Amino acid sequence: MEPIWDLFKIIIPAGIVLYAMFLTVKTMLQKQNEAKIIEIKAKNKEIVLPIRLQAYERMSLFLERISPDQIIKRVQKSDMNVAELQYLLLNEIREEFNHNLSQQVYMSDEAWKIIKNAKEELIMVVNQSAKALDPEAKSIELVKRIYEESLDKKIDNIEYGLSFLKNEIQQEF
């Protein structure tokens, strides 16, 4: 019985020391892993932040470019009729949007939804304005109608979108 007791006298302290070493090594490894994760997140932020800023810049530019006064100045020619101007306006809006479609990856869902709503509202304004006019009328009639519709809106989704994007970016800094 005494050899078993002597064996326990050796094994129990050795087990306690071994368990203490296990806990020490485990804690040390956890701290190293946490430090690596923090380092990886910092590197990711260094890489992703400029891309996100660029996405917000591009979408701000998109909203500016599709604002009625800007888009009409770019596409309208004096010899156009309502149907031609409507087609060019809708085509330009869709091309601008499709060109910037990939930017949604870097933006919040809410920001992207607001941008899409601004685009859809403008398309709706152009279509409603054109629908109320003779397709063969001069394009200036459509321009006037779009400006009237835009001014009648209580909330300008393009301005709201720009403001939202600016606020969201400011929260990053």
C-alpha positions in Angstrom: 0.0 0.0 0.0 2.9 2.3 0.7 4.3 2.2 -2.9 0.9 3.3 -4.1 0.8 6.1 -1.6 4.3 7.2 -2.6 3.2 7.1 -6.3 0.2 9.4 -5.4 2.6 11.8 -3.6 4.5 12.2 -6.8 1.6 12.1 -9.3 -0.7 14.6 -7.6 1.9 17.5 -7.3 3.1 16.7 -10.9 -0.5 16.8 -12.1 -1.1 20.1 -10.4 2.0 21.6 -11.9 1.0 20.2 -15.3 -2.5 21.6 -15.1 -1.0 25.0 -14.0 1.3 25.0 -17.1 -1.6 24.0 -19.3 -3.6 27.0 -18.0 -0.6 29.3 -18.5 0.1 28.2 -22.0 -3.6 28.3 -22.9 -4.0 31.9 -21.6 -0.8 32.9 -23.5 -2.0 31.4 -26.8 -5.4 33.1 -26.4 -3.7 36.5 -25.9 -1.6 35.9 -29.0 -4.6 35.0 -31.0 -6.5 38.1 -29.8 -3.5 40.2 -30.7 -3.3 38.7 -34.2 -7.1 39.2 -34.7 -6.7 42.9 -33.7 -3.8 43.3 -36.1 -5.7 41.7 -38.9 -8.7 43.9 -38.3 -6.5 47.0 -38.3 -4.9 45.9 -41.6 -8.3 45.2 -43.1 -9.5 48.6 -42.0 -6.5 50.2 -43.7 -7.4 48.5 -46.9 -11.2 48.7 -46.8 -11.7 52.2 -45.4 -10.3 53.9 -48.6 -12.4 51.7 -50.8 -15.5 52.5 -48.7 -14.7 56.2 -48.9 -14.3 55.9 -52.7 -17.7 54.1 -52.9 -19.4 56.8 -50.9 -17.7 59.4 -53.1 -18.9 57.7 -56.3 -22.4 57.4 -55.1 -22.5 61.0 -54.1 -21.3 61.8 -57.6 -24.0 59.5 -58.9 -26.7 61.4 -57.0 -25.3 64.7 -58.2 -25.2 63.6 -61.8 -28.8 62.4 -61.8 -30.2 65.5 -60.2 -32.7 66.9 -62.6 -30.8 70.1 -63.4 -27.5 68.3 -64.0 -28.8 65.4 -66.1 -31.0 67.7 -68.2 -28.1 70.0 -69.0 -26.1 67.0 -70.1 -28.6 65.3 -72.4 -31.0 67.9 -73.7 -30.6 69.3 -77.2 -32.8 72.1 -78.5 -34.2 70.1 -81.4 -35.5 67.1 -79.4 -39.1 66.2 -78.7 -40.5 64.9 -75.4 -40.2 61.2 -76.3 -36.5 61.6 -77.3 -35.6 63.5 -74.2 -37.5 61.0 -72.0 -35.6 58.1 -73.6 -32.2 59.8 -73.2 -32.9 60.8 -69.6 -34.0 57.3 -68.6 -31.1 55.7 -70.4 -28.6 58.1 -68.8 -30.0 57.4 -65.3 -29.8 53.6 -65.8 -26.3 53.8 -67.3 -25.1 55.9 -64.4 -26.7 53.5 -61.9 -25.3 50.4 -63.6 -21.9 51.9 -63.8 -21.9 52.2 -60.0 -23.8 49.1 -59.1 -20.8 47.4 -57.5 -20.4 50.1 -54.9 -23.3 48.6 -52.9 -20.8 46.1 -51.5 -19.1 48.8 -49.5 -22.1 50.6 -48.3 -24.7 50.0 -45.6 -28.0 48.5 -46.7 -29.9 51.6 -45.7 -27.6 53.9 -47.7 -28.0 51.7 -50.8 -31.8 51.6 -50.3 -31.9 55.4 -50.2 -29.8 55.7 -53.3 -32.1 53.2 -55.2 -35.2 55.1 -54.0 -33.7 58.4 -55.3 -33.1 56.8 -58.7 -36.5 55.2 -58.9 -38.2 58.4 -57.8 -36.5 60.4 -60.6 -37.4 57.8 -63.1 -41.0 58.0 -61.9 -40.9 61.8 -62.2 -39.6 61.7 -65.7 -42.2 59.1 -66.8 -45.1 60.9 -65.2 -44.0 64.2 -66.7 -43.6 62.7 -70.1 -47.0 60.9 -69.8 -48.8 64.2 -69.3 -47.4 65.7 -72.5 -47.6 65.0 -76.2 -44.6 62.9 -77.2 -44.0 65.1 -80.2 -44.0 68.4 -78.2 -40.7 70.3 -77.8 -38.4 68.9 -75.1 -38.5 72.2 -73.2 -42.0 71.3 -72.1 -40.8 68.1 -70.5 -38.0 70.0 -68.8 -40.5 72.5 -67.3 -42.7 69.7 -66.2 -39.8 67.8 -64.5 -38.8 70.9 -62.7 -42.3 71.5 -61.5 -42.7 67.9 -60.3 -39.4 68.1 -58.5 -40.3 71.4 -56.8 -43.7 69.9 -55.7 -42.0 67.0 -53.9 -42.0 67.5 -50.1 -38.8 65.4 -49.8 -36.1 65.6 -52.4 -34.7 62.0 -52.3 -31.5 63.0 -54.1 -30.7 65.7 -51.5 -31.8 63.4 -48.7 -29.5 60.7 -50.1 -26.6 63.1 -50.3 -27.2 64.2 -46.8 -27.5 60.6 -45.6 -24.2 59.6 -47.3 -22.4 62.5 -45.7 -23.7 61.7 -42.3 -22.8 58.1 -42.6 -19.2 58.9 -43.6 -18.8 61.4 -40.8 -19.7 58.6 -38.4 -16.7 56.7 -39.6 -14.4 59.4 -38.4 
